Amino acid sequence: MSSTIVTKILERIGQPELVRVLSQELSGTELNSLLLEIFNQQSMALKPPDLLNHYQLNRFAKPSDLPVMELKRMELDLLEIFEKHFFQPIELSPVTAFGSCSVVGPVDQKKVLTALRGTEVLADATNAIALHICDIKQRKAWIPDSPMDKIRFGAIQRHIRTQQINVKGFTPHFKIGCLVTAGYDSGSFMFEKESLAEHIATMRALYLDYYKVDDLRFRFLCRRAGYPESQELARQVKSHVLQQQPDVLISIIDQPEKEMVYYKGIQYKVDIQIKGKVYEIGDGGFVDWTQLLLQNRKERMLITGIGFDMMYRILNGQI
């Protein structure tokens, strides 16, 4: 067992096999019923002063420190930009299905705030949107007119992540803007070229036209996972983008310092410059989640995540 804390707890209560028994010998419904009863009994023992103390000690429970009305106006502006670029705005549930991040991506479940009734608190809206898209496809609620058709969603969603990061401006819960495009492999990297060009066009409308940053650049990091020819993919995508948007600034990093398997073929970074300082404000790339969920190798998906709260902090000198 990886956690020494858990090992010590099991040794103290004399139940070294408890985790194995609960995780392997109980169904999900049985485990959920058991945990519901445990938490019910614990809540009955709480007194009001205890509740207040728990709130004061719980870093996940505090409200955001940013001004609500300003952020709401900015959120509506961004959603309108997304919609203008054909990304349908979607309001997600604050929870998603248990395992949404860890099952299809190399994400440790311990970084996610796991809940009961088969759920977890939303830690990545793109994973939740991927599930929604796969459900739509499987139910035949979306029938493409041609192999080139795509589904596009955009969201601005509050996220909670459990890992502590010592970065100025980082808080346990924060809003992120997300774009997701799903479709099919139609040959010649057409999905990859068109979808990434659309995401970049949206980023340009957002940061150059709306936020009016001093400079905007994109970095393509070649990721061998899923695309052995990732360098050729990056070159073709860049060429396609420049044909449509000749003044886009794109660099290709053939051999990133750190390899990763989260993204397939291309991971791309969004860098902005404000008053001489450069910020990495966005991250995205191709993922194989729809392939895994629908068991279809022809499926394709591109995701982008951008700092929403972070952008407000940058503009207001908080970062």
C-alpha positions in Angstrom: 0.0 0.0 0.0 1.4 3.4 -1.0 0.2 5.5 1.9 2.1 5.0 5.1 -0.6 6.9 6.9 -3.3 4.4 5.9 -1.0 1.5 6.8 -0.5 2.9 10.3 -4.3 3.4 10.7 -5.0 -0.2 9.7 -2.3 -1.5 12.0 -3.7 0.6 14.9 -7.2 -0.8 14.5 -6.0 -4.3 13.8 -7.6 -4.5 10.4 -4.7 -4.8 7.9 -7.0 -6.1 5.1 -9.8 -3.6 5.6 -9.0 -1.5 2.4 -8.7 -4.5 0.2 -12.0 -6.0 1.6 -13.9 -2.7 1.1 -12.5 -2.0 -2.3 -12.5 -5.5 -3.8 -15.3 -7.4 -2.0 -18.0 -4.8 -1.9 -19.9 -3.5 -4.9 -20.0 0.2 -5.5 -23.5 0.4 -4.2 -22.7 -1.6 -1.0 -19.6 0.6 -0.3 -21.7 3.7 -0.9 -24.4 2.5 1.5 -21.7 1.7 4.1 -20.0 5.1 3.8 -23.3 7.0 3.9 -24.1 5.3 7.2 -20.6 6.1 8.6 -20.9 9.8 7.6 -24.5 10.0 8.9 -23.4 8.8 12.3 -20.4 11.2 12.3 -22.7 14.1 11.4 -25.1 13.2 14.2 -22.2 13.6 16.7 -21.3 17.1 15.4 -22.3 20.2 17.4 -22.8 23.6 15.9 -19.5 24.9 17.3 -17.8 21.8 15.8 -19.3 22.6 12.4 -17.9 26.2 12.5 -14.5 24.9 13.5 -14.5 22.4 10.6 -15.4 25.3 8.2 -12.6 27.4 9.5 -10.1 24.6 9.1 -11.3 23.4 5.7 -9.4 25.2 2.8 -11.9 23.9 0.2 -15.0 25.5 1.8 -14.1 29.2 1.7 -15.6 31.5 -0.9 -13.5 33.1 -3.6 -11.7 36.3 -2.8 -12.4 37.8 -6.2 -15.2 40.4 -6.9 -18.3 38.6 -8.1 -19.9 41.1 -10.3 -16.8 41.9 -12.3 -16.1 38.2 -12.9 -19.7 37.5 -13.8 -19.6 40.2 -16.5 -16.2 38.9 -17.8 -17.6 35.3 -17.8 -20.6 36.3 -19.9 -18.3 38.1 -22.4 -16.1 35.0 -22.7 -19.0 32.7 -23.3 -20.3 35.0 -26.0 -16.8 34.8 -27.7 -16.9 31.0 -27.4 -20.4 30.9 -29.0 -19.4 33.3 -31.8 -16.7 30.8 -32.6 -19.2 27.9 -32.7 -18.5 26.5 -29.2 -21.8 25.8 -27.6 -21.8 27.1 -24.0 -22.6 24.5 -21.4 -23.2 24.7 -17.7 -21.9 21.5 -16.0 -22.8 20.0 -12.8 -20.5 20.7 -9.8 -19.9 17.0 -9.6 -19.1 14.4 -12.2 -18.9 10.6 -12.4 -16.4 9.0 -10.0 -13.1 8.3 -11.9 -13.7 11.0 -14.6 -10.1 12.1 -14.5 -8.2 9.0 -13.3 -9.8 6.4 -15.6 -9.1 8.0 -19.0 -6.0 10.1 -18.0 -2.9 9.5 -15.9 -4.3 11.5 -12.9 -4.0 10.3 -9.4 -7.5 10.0 -7.8 -6.0 11.5 -4.6 -5.8 14.8 -6.4 -9.6 14.8 -6.9 -12.1 15.5 -4.1 -14.0 12.2 -4.2 -17.6 12.2 -3.1 -20.4 9.6 -2.4 -23.1 8.2 -4.7 -20.6 7.5 -7.4 -19.4 11.1 -7.9 -16.4 13.3 -7.5 -16.2 17.1 -7.3 -15.4 18.6 -10.6 -11.6 18.8 -11.0 -11.4 19.1 -14.8 -14.4 20.3 -16.9 -12.9 18.9 -20.1 -13.2 15.3 -18.7 -16.9 16.0 -17.8 -17.6 17.4 -21.3 -15.9 14.3 -22.8 -18.3 12.1 -20.9 -21.3 14.3 -22.1 -20.1 14.1 -25.7 -19.7 10.3 -25.5 -23.2 9.9 -24.0 -24.6 12.1 -26.8 -22.8 10.0 -29.5 -23.8 6.7 -27.9 -27.4 7.6 -27.6 -27.4 8.8 -31.3 -28.5 12.2 -30.1 -25.9 13.7 -32.6 -25.7 12.3 -36.1 -23.0 13.9 -38.2 -23.9 14.8 -41.8 -20.3 14.0 -42.9 -17.1 12.6 -41.4 -15.8 16.2 -41.1 -18.6 17.3 -38.7 -17.5 18.2 -35.1 -19.1 18.7 -31.7 -17.9 21.8 -29.9 -18.6 22.9 -26.3 -17.3 25.8 -24.2 -17.5 26.3 -20.5 -16.3 28.4 -17.6 -16.4 26.2 -14.6 -15.2 26.3 -11.0 -12.8 23.5 -10.2 -11.5 22.0 -7.0 -8.2 20.2 -6.8 -6.7 18.8 -3.7 -3.0 19.1 -4.2 -1.4 22.1 -2.6 0.6 24.3 -5.0 2.8 27.0 -3.6 2.2 29.5 -6.5 1.1 33.1 -6.0 -2.6 33.5 -6.7 -3.3 29.7 -6.5 -6.4 28.8 -4.5 -8.0 25.3 -3.8 -11.0 26.2 -6.1 -10.8 28.4 -9.1 -12.5 29.0 -12.5 -11.1 27.8 -15.7 -12.4 28.4 -19.3 -12.6 25.3 -21.4 -13.0 24.5 -25.1 -13.6 20.9 -26.3 -13.9 19.7 -29.9 -14.8 16.1 -30.8 -15.1 14.4 -34.2 -13.6 11.6 -36.2 -10.4 10.8 -38.0 -11.0 11.7 -41.7 -7.5 11.3 -42.9 -4.6 13.6 -43.6 -4.7 15.0 -40.1 -7.8 17.0 -41.1 -9.5 16.9 -37.7 -6.3 17.9 -36.0 -5.5 20.7 -38.4 -9.0 22.2 -38.4 -9.9 21.8 -34.7 -6.6 23.3 -33.5 -6.9 26.2 -36.0 -10.4 26.9 -34.5 -9.1 26.8 -30.9 -6.3 29.2 -31.8 -8.7 31.6 -33.6 -10.8 31.6 -30.4 -7.7 32.3 -28.3 -6.8 35.2 -30.5 -10.2 36.7 -30.3 -10.1 36.3 -26.6 -6.6 37.6 -25.7 -5.9 40.0 -28.6 -9.3 41.5 -29.2 -11.0 41.2 -25.8 -8.1 41.4 -23.2 -5.9 43.3 -25.6 -2.7 41.7 -24.4 0.6 43.0 -25.7 1.6 39.8 -27.3 0.2 36.3 -27.9 2.2 33.2 -28.8 1.6 29.5 -29.1 4.0 26.6 -28.5 3.5 23.2 -30.0 5.1 20.5 -27.8 5.5 17.2 -29.8 4.2 14.3 -27.8 5.0 10.8 -29.2 2.1 9.0 -27.4 -0.7 8.2 -29.9 1.1 9.8 -32.8 4.6 8.4 -33.7 4.8 11.0 -36.4 4.1 13.9 -33.9 6.8 16.2 -35.4 5.2 15.9 -38.9 1.8 16.4 -37.3 2.9 19.6 -35.6 4.4 20.9 -38.9 1.2 20.2 -40.9 -1.0 21.8 -38.2 1.2 24.9 -38.0 1.2 25.2 -41.8 -2.6 24.9 -41.9 -3.1 27.5 -39.2 -0.8 30.0 -40.9 -2.7 29.5 -44.2 -5.8 30.8 -42.4 -4.2 33.2 -39.9 -0.8 34.3 -41.3 0.2 36.5 -38.4 -0.1 33.8 -35.7 3.1 33.2 -33.8 3.8 29.5 -33.4 6.9 27.7 -32.3 7.4 23.9 -32.5 9.3 22.1 -29.7 10.3 18.8 -31.2 11.8 17.3 -28.1 10.3 18.7 -24.9 12.4 18.5 -21.8 9.8 16.3 -20.1 7.9 13.6 -21.9 4.2 12.9 -20.9 1.4 10.7 -22.1 -1.6 12.8 -21.1 -1.6 14.5 -24.5 -1.3 12.7 -27.8 0.7 14.1 -30.7 0.5 17.8 -29.8 0.3 19.6 -26.5 0.0 23.3 -27.0 0.7 26.2 -24.7 -0.9 29.7 -24.8 1.6 32.5 -23.7 0.6 36.1 -23.3 2.7 39.1 -22.6 1.4 42.0 -20.5 3.7 45.0 -19.6 6.8 43.1 -20.5 6.0 40.0 -18.5 5.1 36.6 -20.1 2.4 34.4 -18.6 1.5 30.8 -19.6 -2.3 31.3 -19.5 -3.5 28.2 -21.3 -2.8 24.6 -22.0 -4.4 22.1 -24.3 -3.9 19.3 -26.8 -5.2 16.1 -28.3 -6.5 13.4 -26.0 -7.7 9.8 -26.5 -10.6 9.9 -24.1 -13.4 9.4 -26.6 -11.5 6.6 -28.1 -11.3 4.9 -24.7 -14.9 5.6 -23.7 -16.5 4.6 -26.9 -13.9 1.9 -27.9 -13.4 3.5 -31.3 -10.0 4.3 -32.6 -11.4 6.7 -35.2 -12.6 9.1 -32.4 -10.7 12.3 -32.0 -10.8 15.0 -29.4 -9.0 18.3 -28.7 -9.2 20.2 -25.4 -8.1 23.6 -24.2 -8.0 25.0 -20.7 -7.4 28.7 -19.9 -6.9 30.5 -16.6 -10.1 32.6 -15.9 -9.5 33.7 -12.3 -5.8 33.8 -13.1 -6.3 36.3 -15.9 -8.3 38.6 -13.6 -5.4 38.4 -11.0 -2.9 39.2 -13.8 -4.8 42.2 -15.0 -5.2 43.5 -11.5 -1.6 43.1 -10.5 -2.2 40.2 -8.1 0.2 37.9 -9.8 
